[in-house]
Amino acid sequence: MAEIEAYYDKKSESYDSIFAALYFRVYDAVTWRYLEPYVPAASDAVVLDAGGGTARWAIRMAEKGCKVVLMDSSEKMLNAAARKVKAKGLQHRITLQKGDIATIGYADETFDMVLCEHALFLFKEADVAIRELKRVLKKNEALVISTQNRYVQALSSIAGKPRVDNVERAFKVLVN
Ligand SMILES: C[S@@+](CC[C@H](N)C(=O)[O-])C[C@H]1O[C@@H](n2cnc3c(N)ncnc32)[C@H](O)[C@@H]1O
């Protein structure tokens, strides 16, 4: 956990720049097409964006009208998110919270929807986090999870940078 936190703290300033790549422009468009129908528009609905990073999805969801709690373990990803949320004037709808999504400090059945996009691949035991996400979700509401598989993750870590340390990292992702 500390290692992941440090990794994303360091990555926070450059994190959003990767989404200009064609791969992510397509990925984002397709993801939003499938995600949007599940996002509540009611102003009293509250969505949990678990591992929400720099608010890439939180902002889009809040723009539909709901409230969003973005929980992330990296202080610096949250700082980057705060700047974007302020620039959009969405502070009244988006709450940024430092926390571990494997131990969410909210009561059972709190949220009207839970999103966990592109974060569970970081967990050795993703089922612990999934149980926790389900616990805080209201009955019969949507839990939307998507994550890269390890092969794609490994490839993306070496794409354009076939340096030895990156190849080593890709290898670790694939064999661990
Ligand atoms: C690849 S980023 C995805 C961010 C965002 N969901 C997106 O789609 O752009 C993974 C995020 O998960 C966060 N994260 C990793 N482990 C976490 C944990 N145990 N609890 C909360 N956040 C976590 C990281 O800090 C990082 O911001």
The ligand as an SDF file (V2000), in Angstrom:
LIG
                    3D

 27 29  0  0  0  0  0  0  0  0999 V2000
   -4.6000    3.9510  -12.3960 C   0  0  0  0  0  0  0  0  0  0  0  0
   -5.2020    5.1260  -11.2170 S   0  0  0  0  0  0  0  0  0  0  0  0
   -6.9180    5.2760  -11.7140 C   0  0  0  0  0  0  0  0  0  0  0  0
   -7.5000    6.5970  -11.2900 C   0  0  0  0  0  0  0  0  0  0  0  0
   -8.8990    6.8590  -11.8400 C   0  0  0  0  0  0  0  0  0  0  0  0
   -9.8600    5.8810  -11.3720 N   0  0  0  0  0  0  0  0  0  0  0  0
   -8.8900    6.8900  -13.3440 C   0  0  0  0  0  0  0  0  0  0  0  0
   -9.5620    6.0560  -13.9650 O   0  0  0  0  0  0  0  0  0  0  0  0
   -8.2060    7.7610  -13.9130 O   0  0  0  0  0  0  0  0  0  0  0  0
   -5.3450    4.1320   -9.7350 C   0  0  0  0  0  0  0  0  0  0  0  0
   -5.7180    4.9930   -8.5310 C   0  0  0  0  0  0  0  0  0  0  0  0
   -6.0500    4.1120   -7.4470 O   0  0  0  0  0  0  0  0  0  0  0  0
   -5.5190    4.6820   -6.2710 C   0  0  0  0  0  0  0  0  0  0  0  0
   -5.3910    3.6030   -5.2720 N   0  0  0  0  0  0  0  0  0  0  0  0
   -4.5680    2.5440   -5.3150 C   0  0  0  0  0  0  0  0  0  0  0  0
   -4.7680    1.7540   -4.2510 N   0  0  0  0  0  0  0  0  0  0  0  0
   -5.7410    2.3350   -3.5030 C   0  0  0  0  0  0  0  0  0  0  0  0
   -6.3910    2.0100   -2.2830 C   0  0  0  0  0  0  0  0  0  0  0  0
   -6.0800    0.9020   -1.6020 N   0  0  0  0  0  0  0  0  0  0  0  0
   -7.3360    2.8390   -1.8200 N   0  0  0  0  0  0  0  0  0  0  0  0
   -7.6630    3.9780   -2.5020 C   0  0  0  0  0  0  0  0  0  0  0  0
   -7.0910    4.3300   -3.6510 N   0  0  0  0  0  0  0  0  0  0  0  0
   -6.1480    3.5390   -4.1690 C   0  0  0  0  0  0  0  0  0  0  0  0
   -4.2040    5.3040   -6.7160 C   0  0  0  0  0  0  0  0  0  0  0  0
   -3.7170    6.2660   -5.8150 O   0  0  0  0  0  0  0  0  0  0  0  0
   -4.5870    5.8940   -8.0590 C   0  0  0  0  0  0  0  0  0  0  0  0
   -5.0440    7.2070   -7.9400 O   0  0  0  0  0  0  0  0  0  0  0  0
  1  2  1  0
  2  3  1  0
  2 10  1  0
  3  4  1  0
  4  5  1  0
  5  6  1  0
  5  7  1  0
  7  8  2  0
  7  9  1  0
 10 11  1  0
 11 12  1  0
 11 26  1  0
 12 13  1  0
 13 14  1  0
 13 24  1  0
 14 15  1  0
 14 23  1  0
 15 16  2  0
 16 17  1  0
 17 18  1  0
 17 23  2  0
 18 19  1  0
 18 20  2  0
 20 21  1  0
 21 22  2  0
 22 23  1  0
 24 25  1  0
 24 26  1  0
 26 27  1  0
M  CHG  2   2   1   9  -1
M  END
$$$$
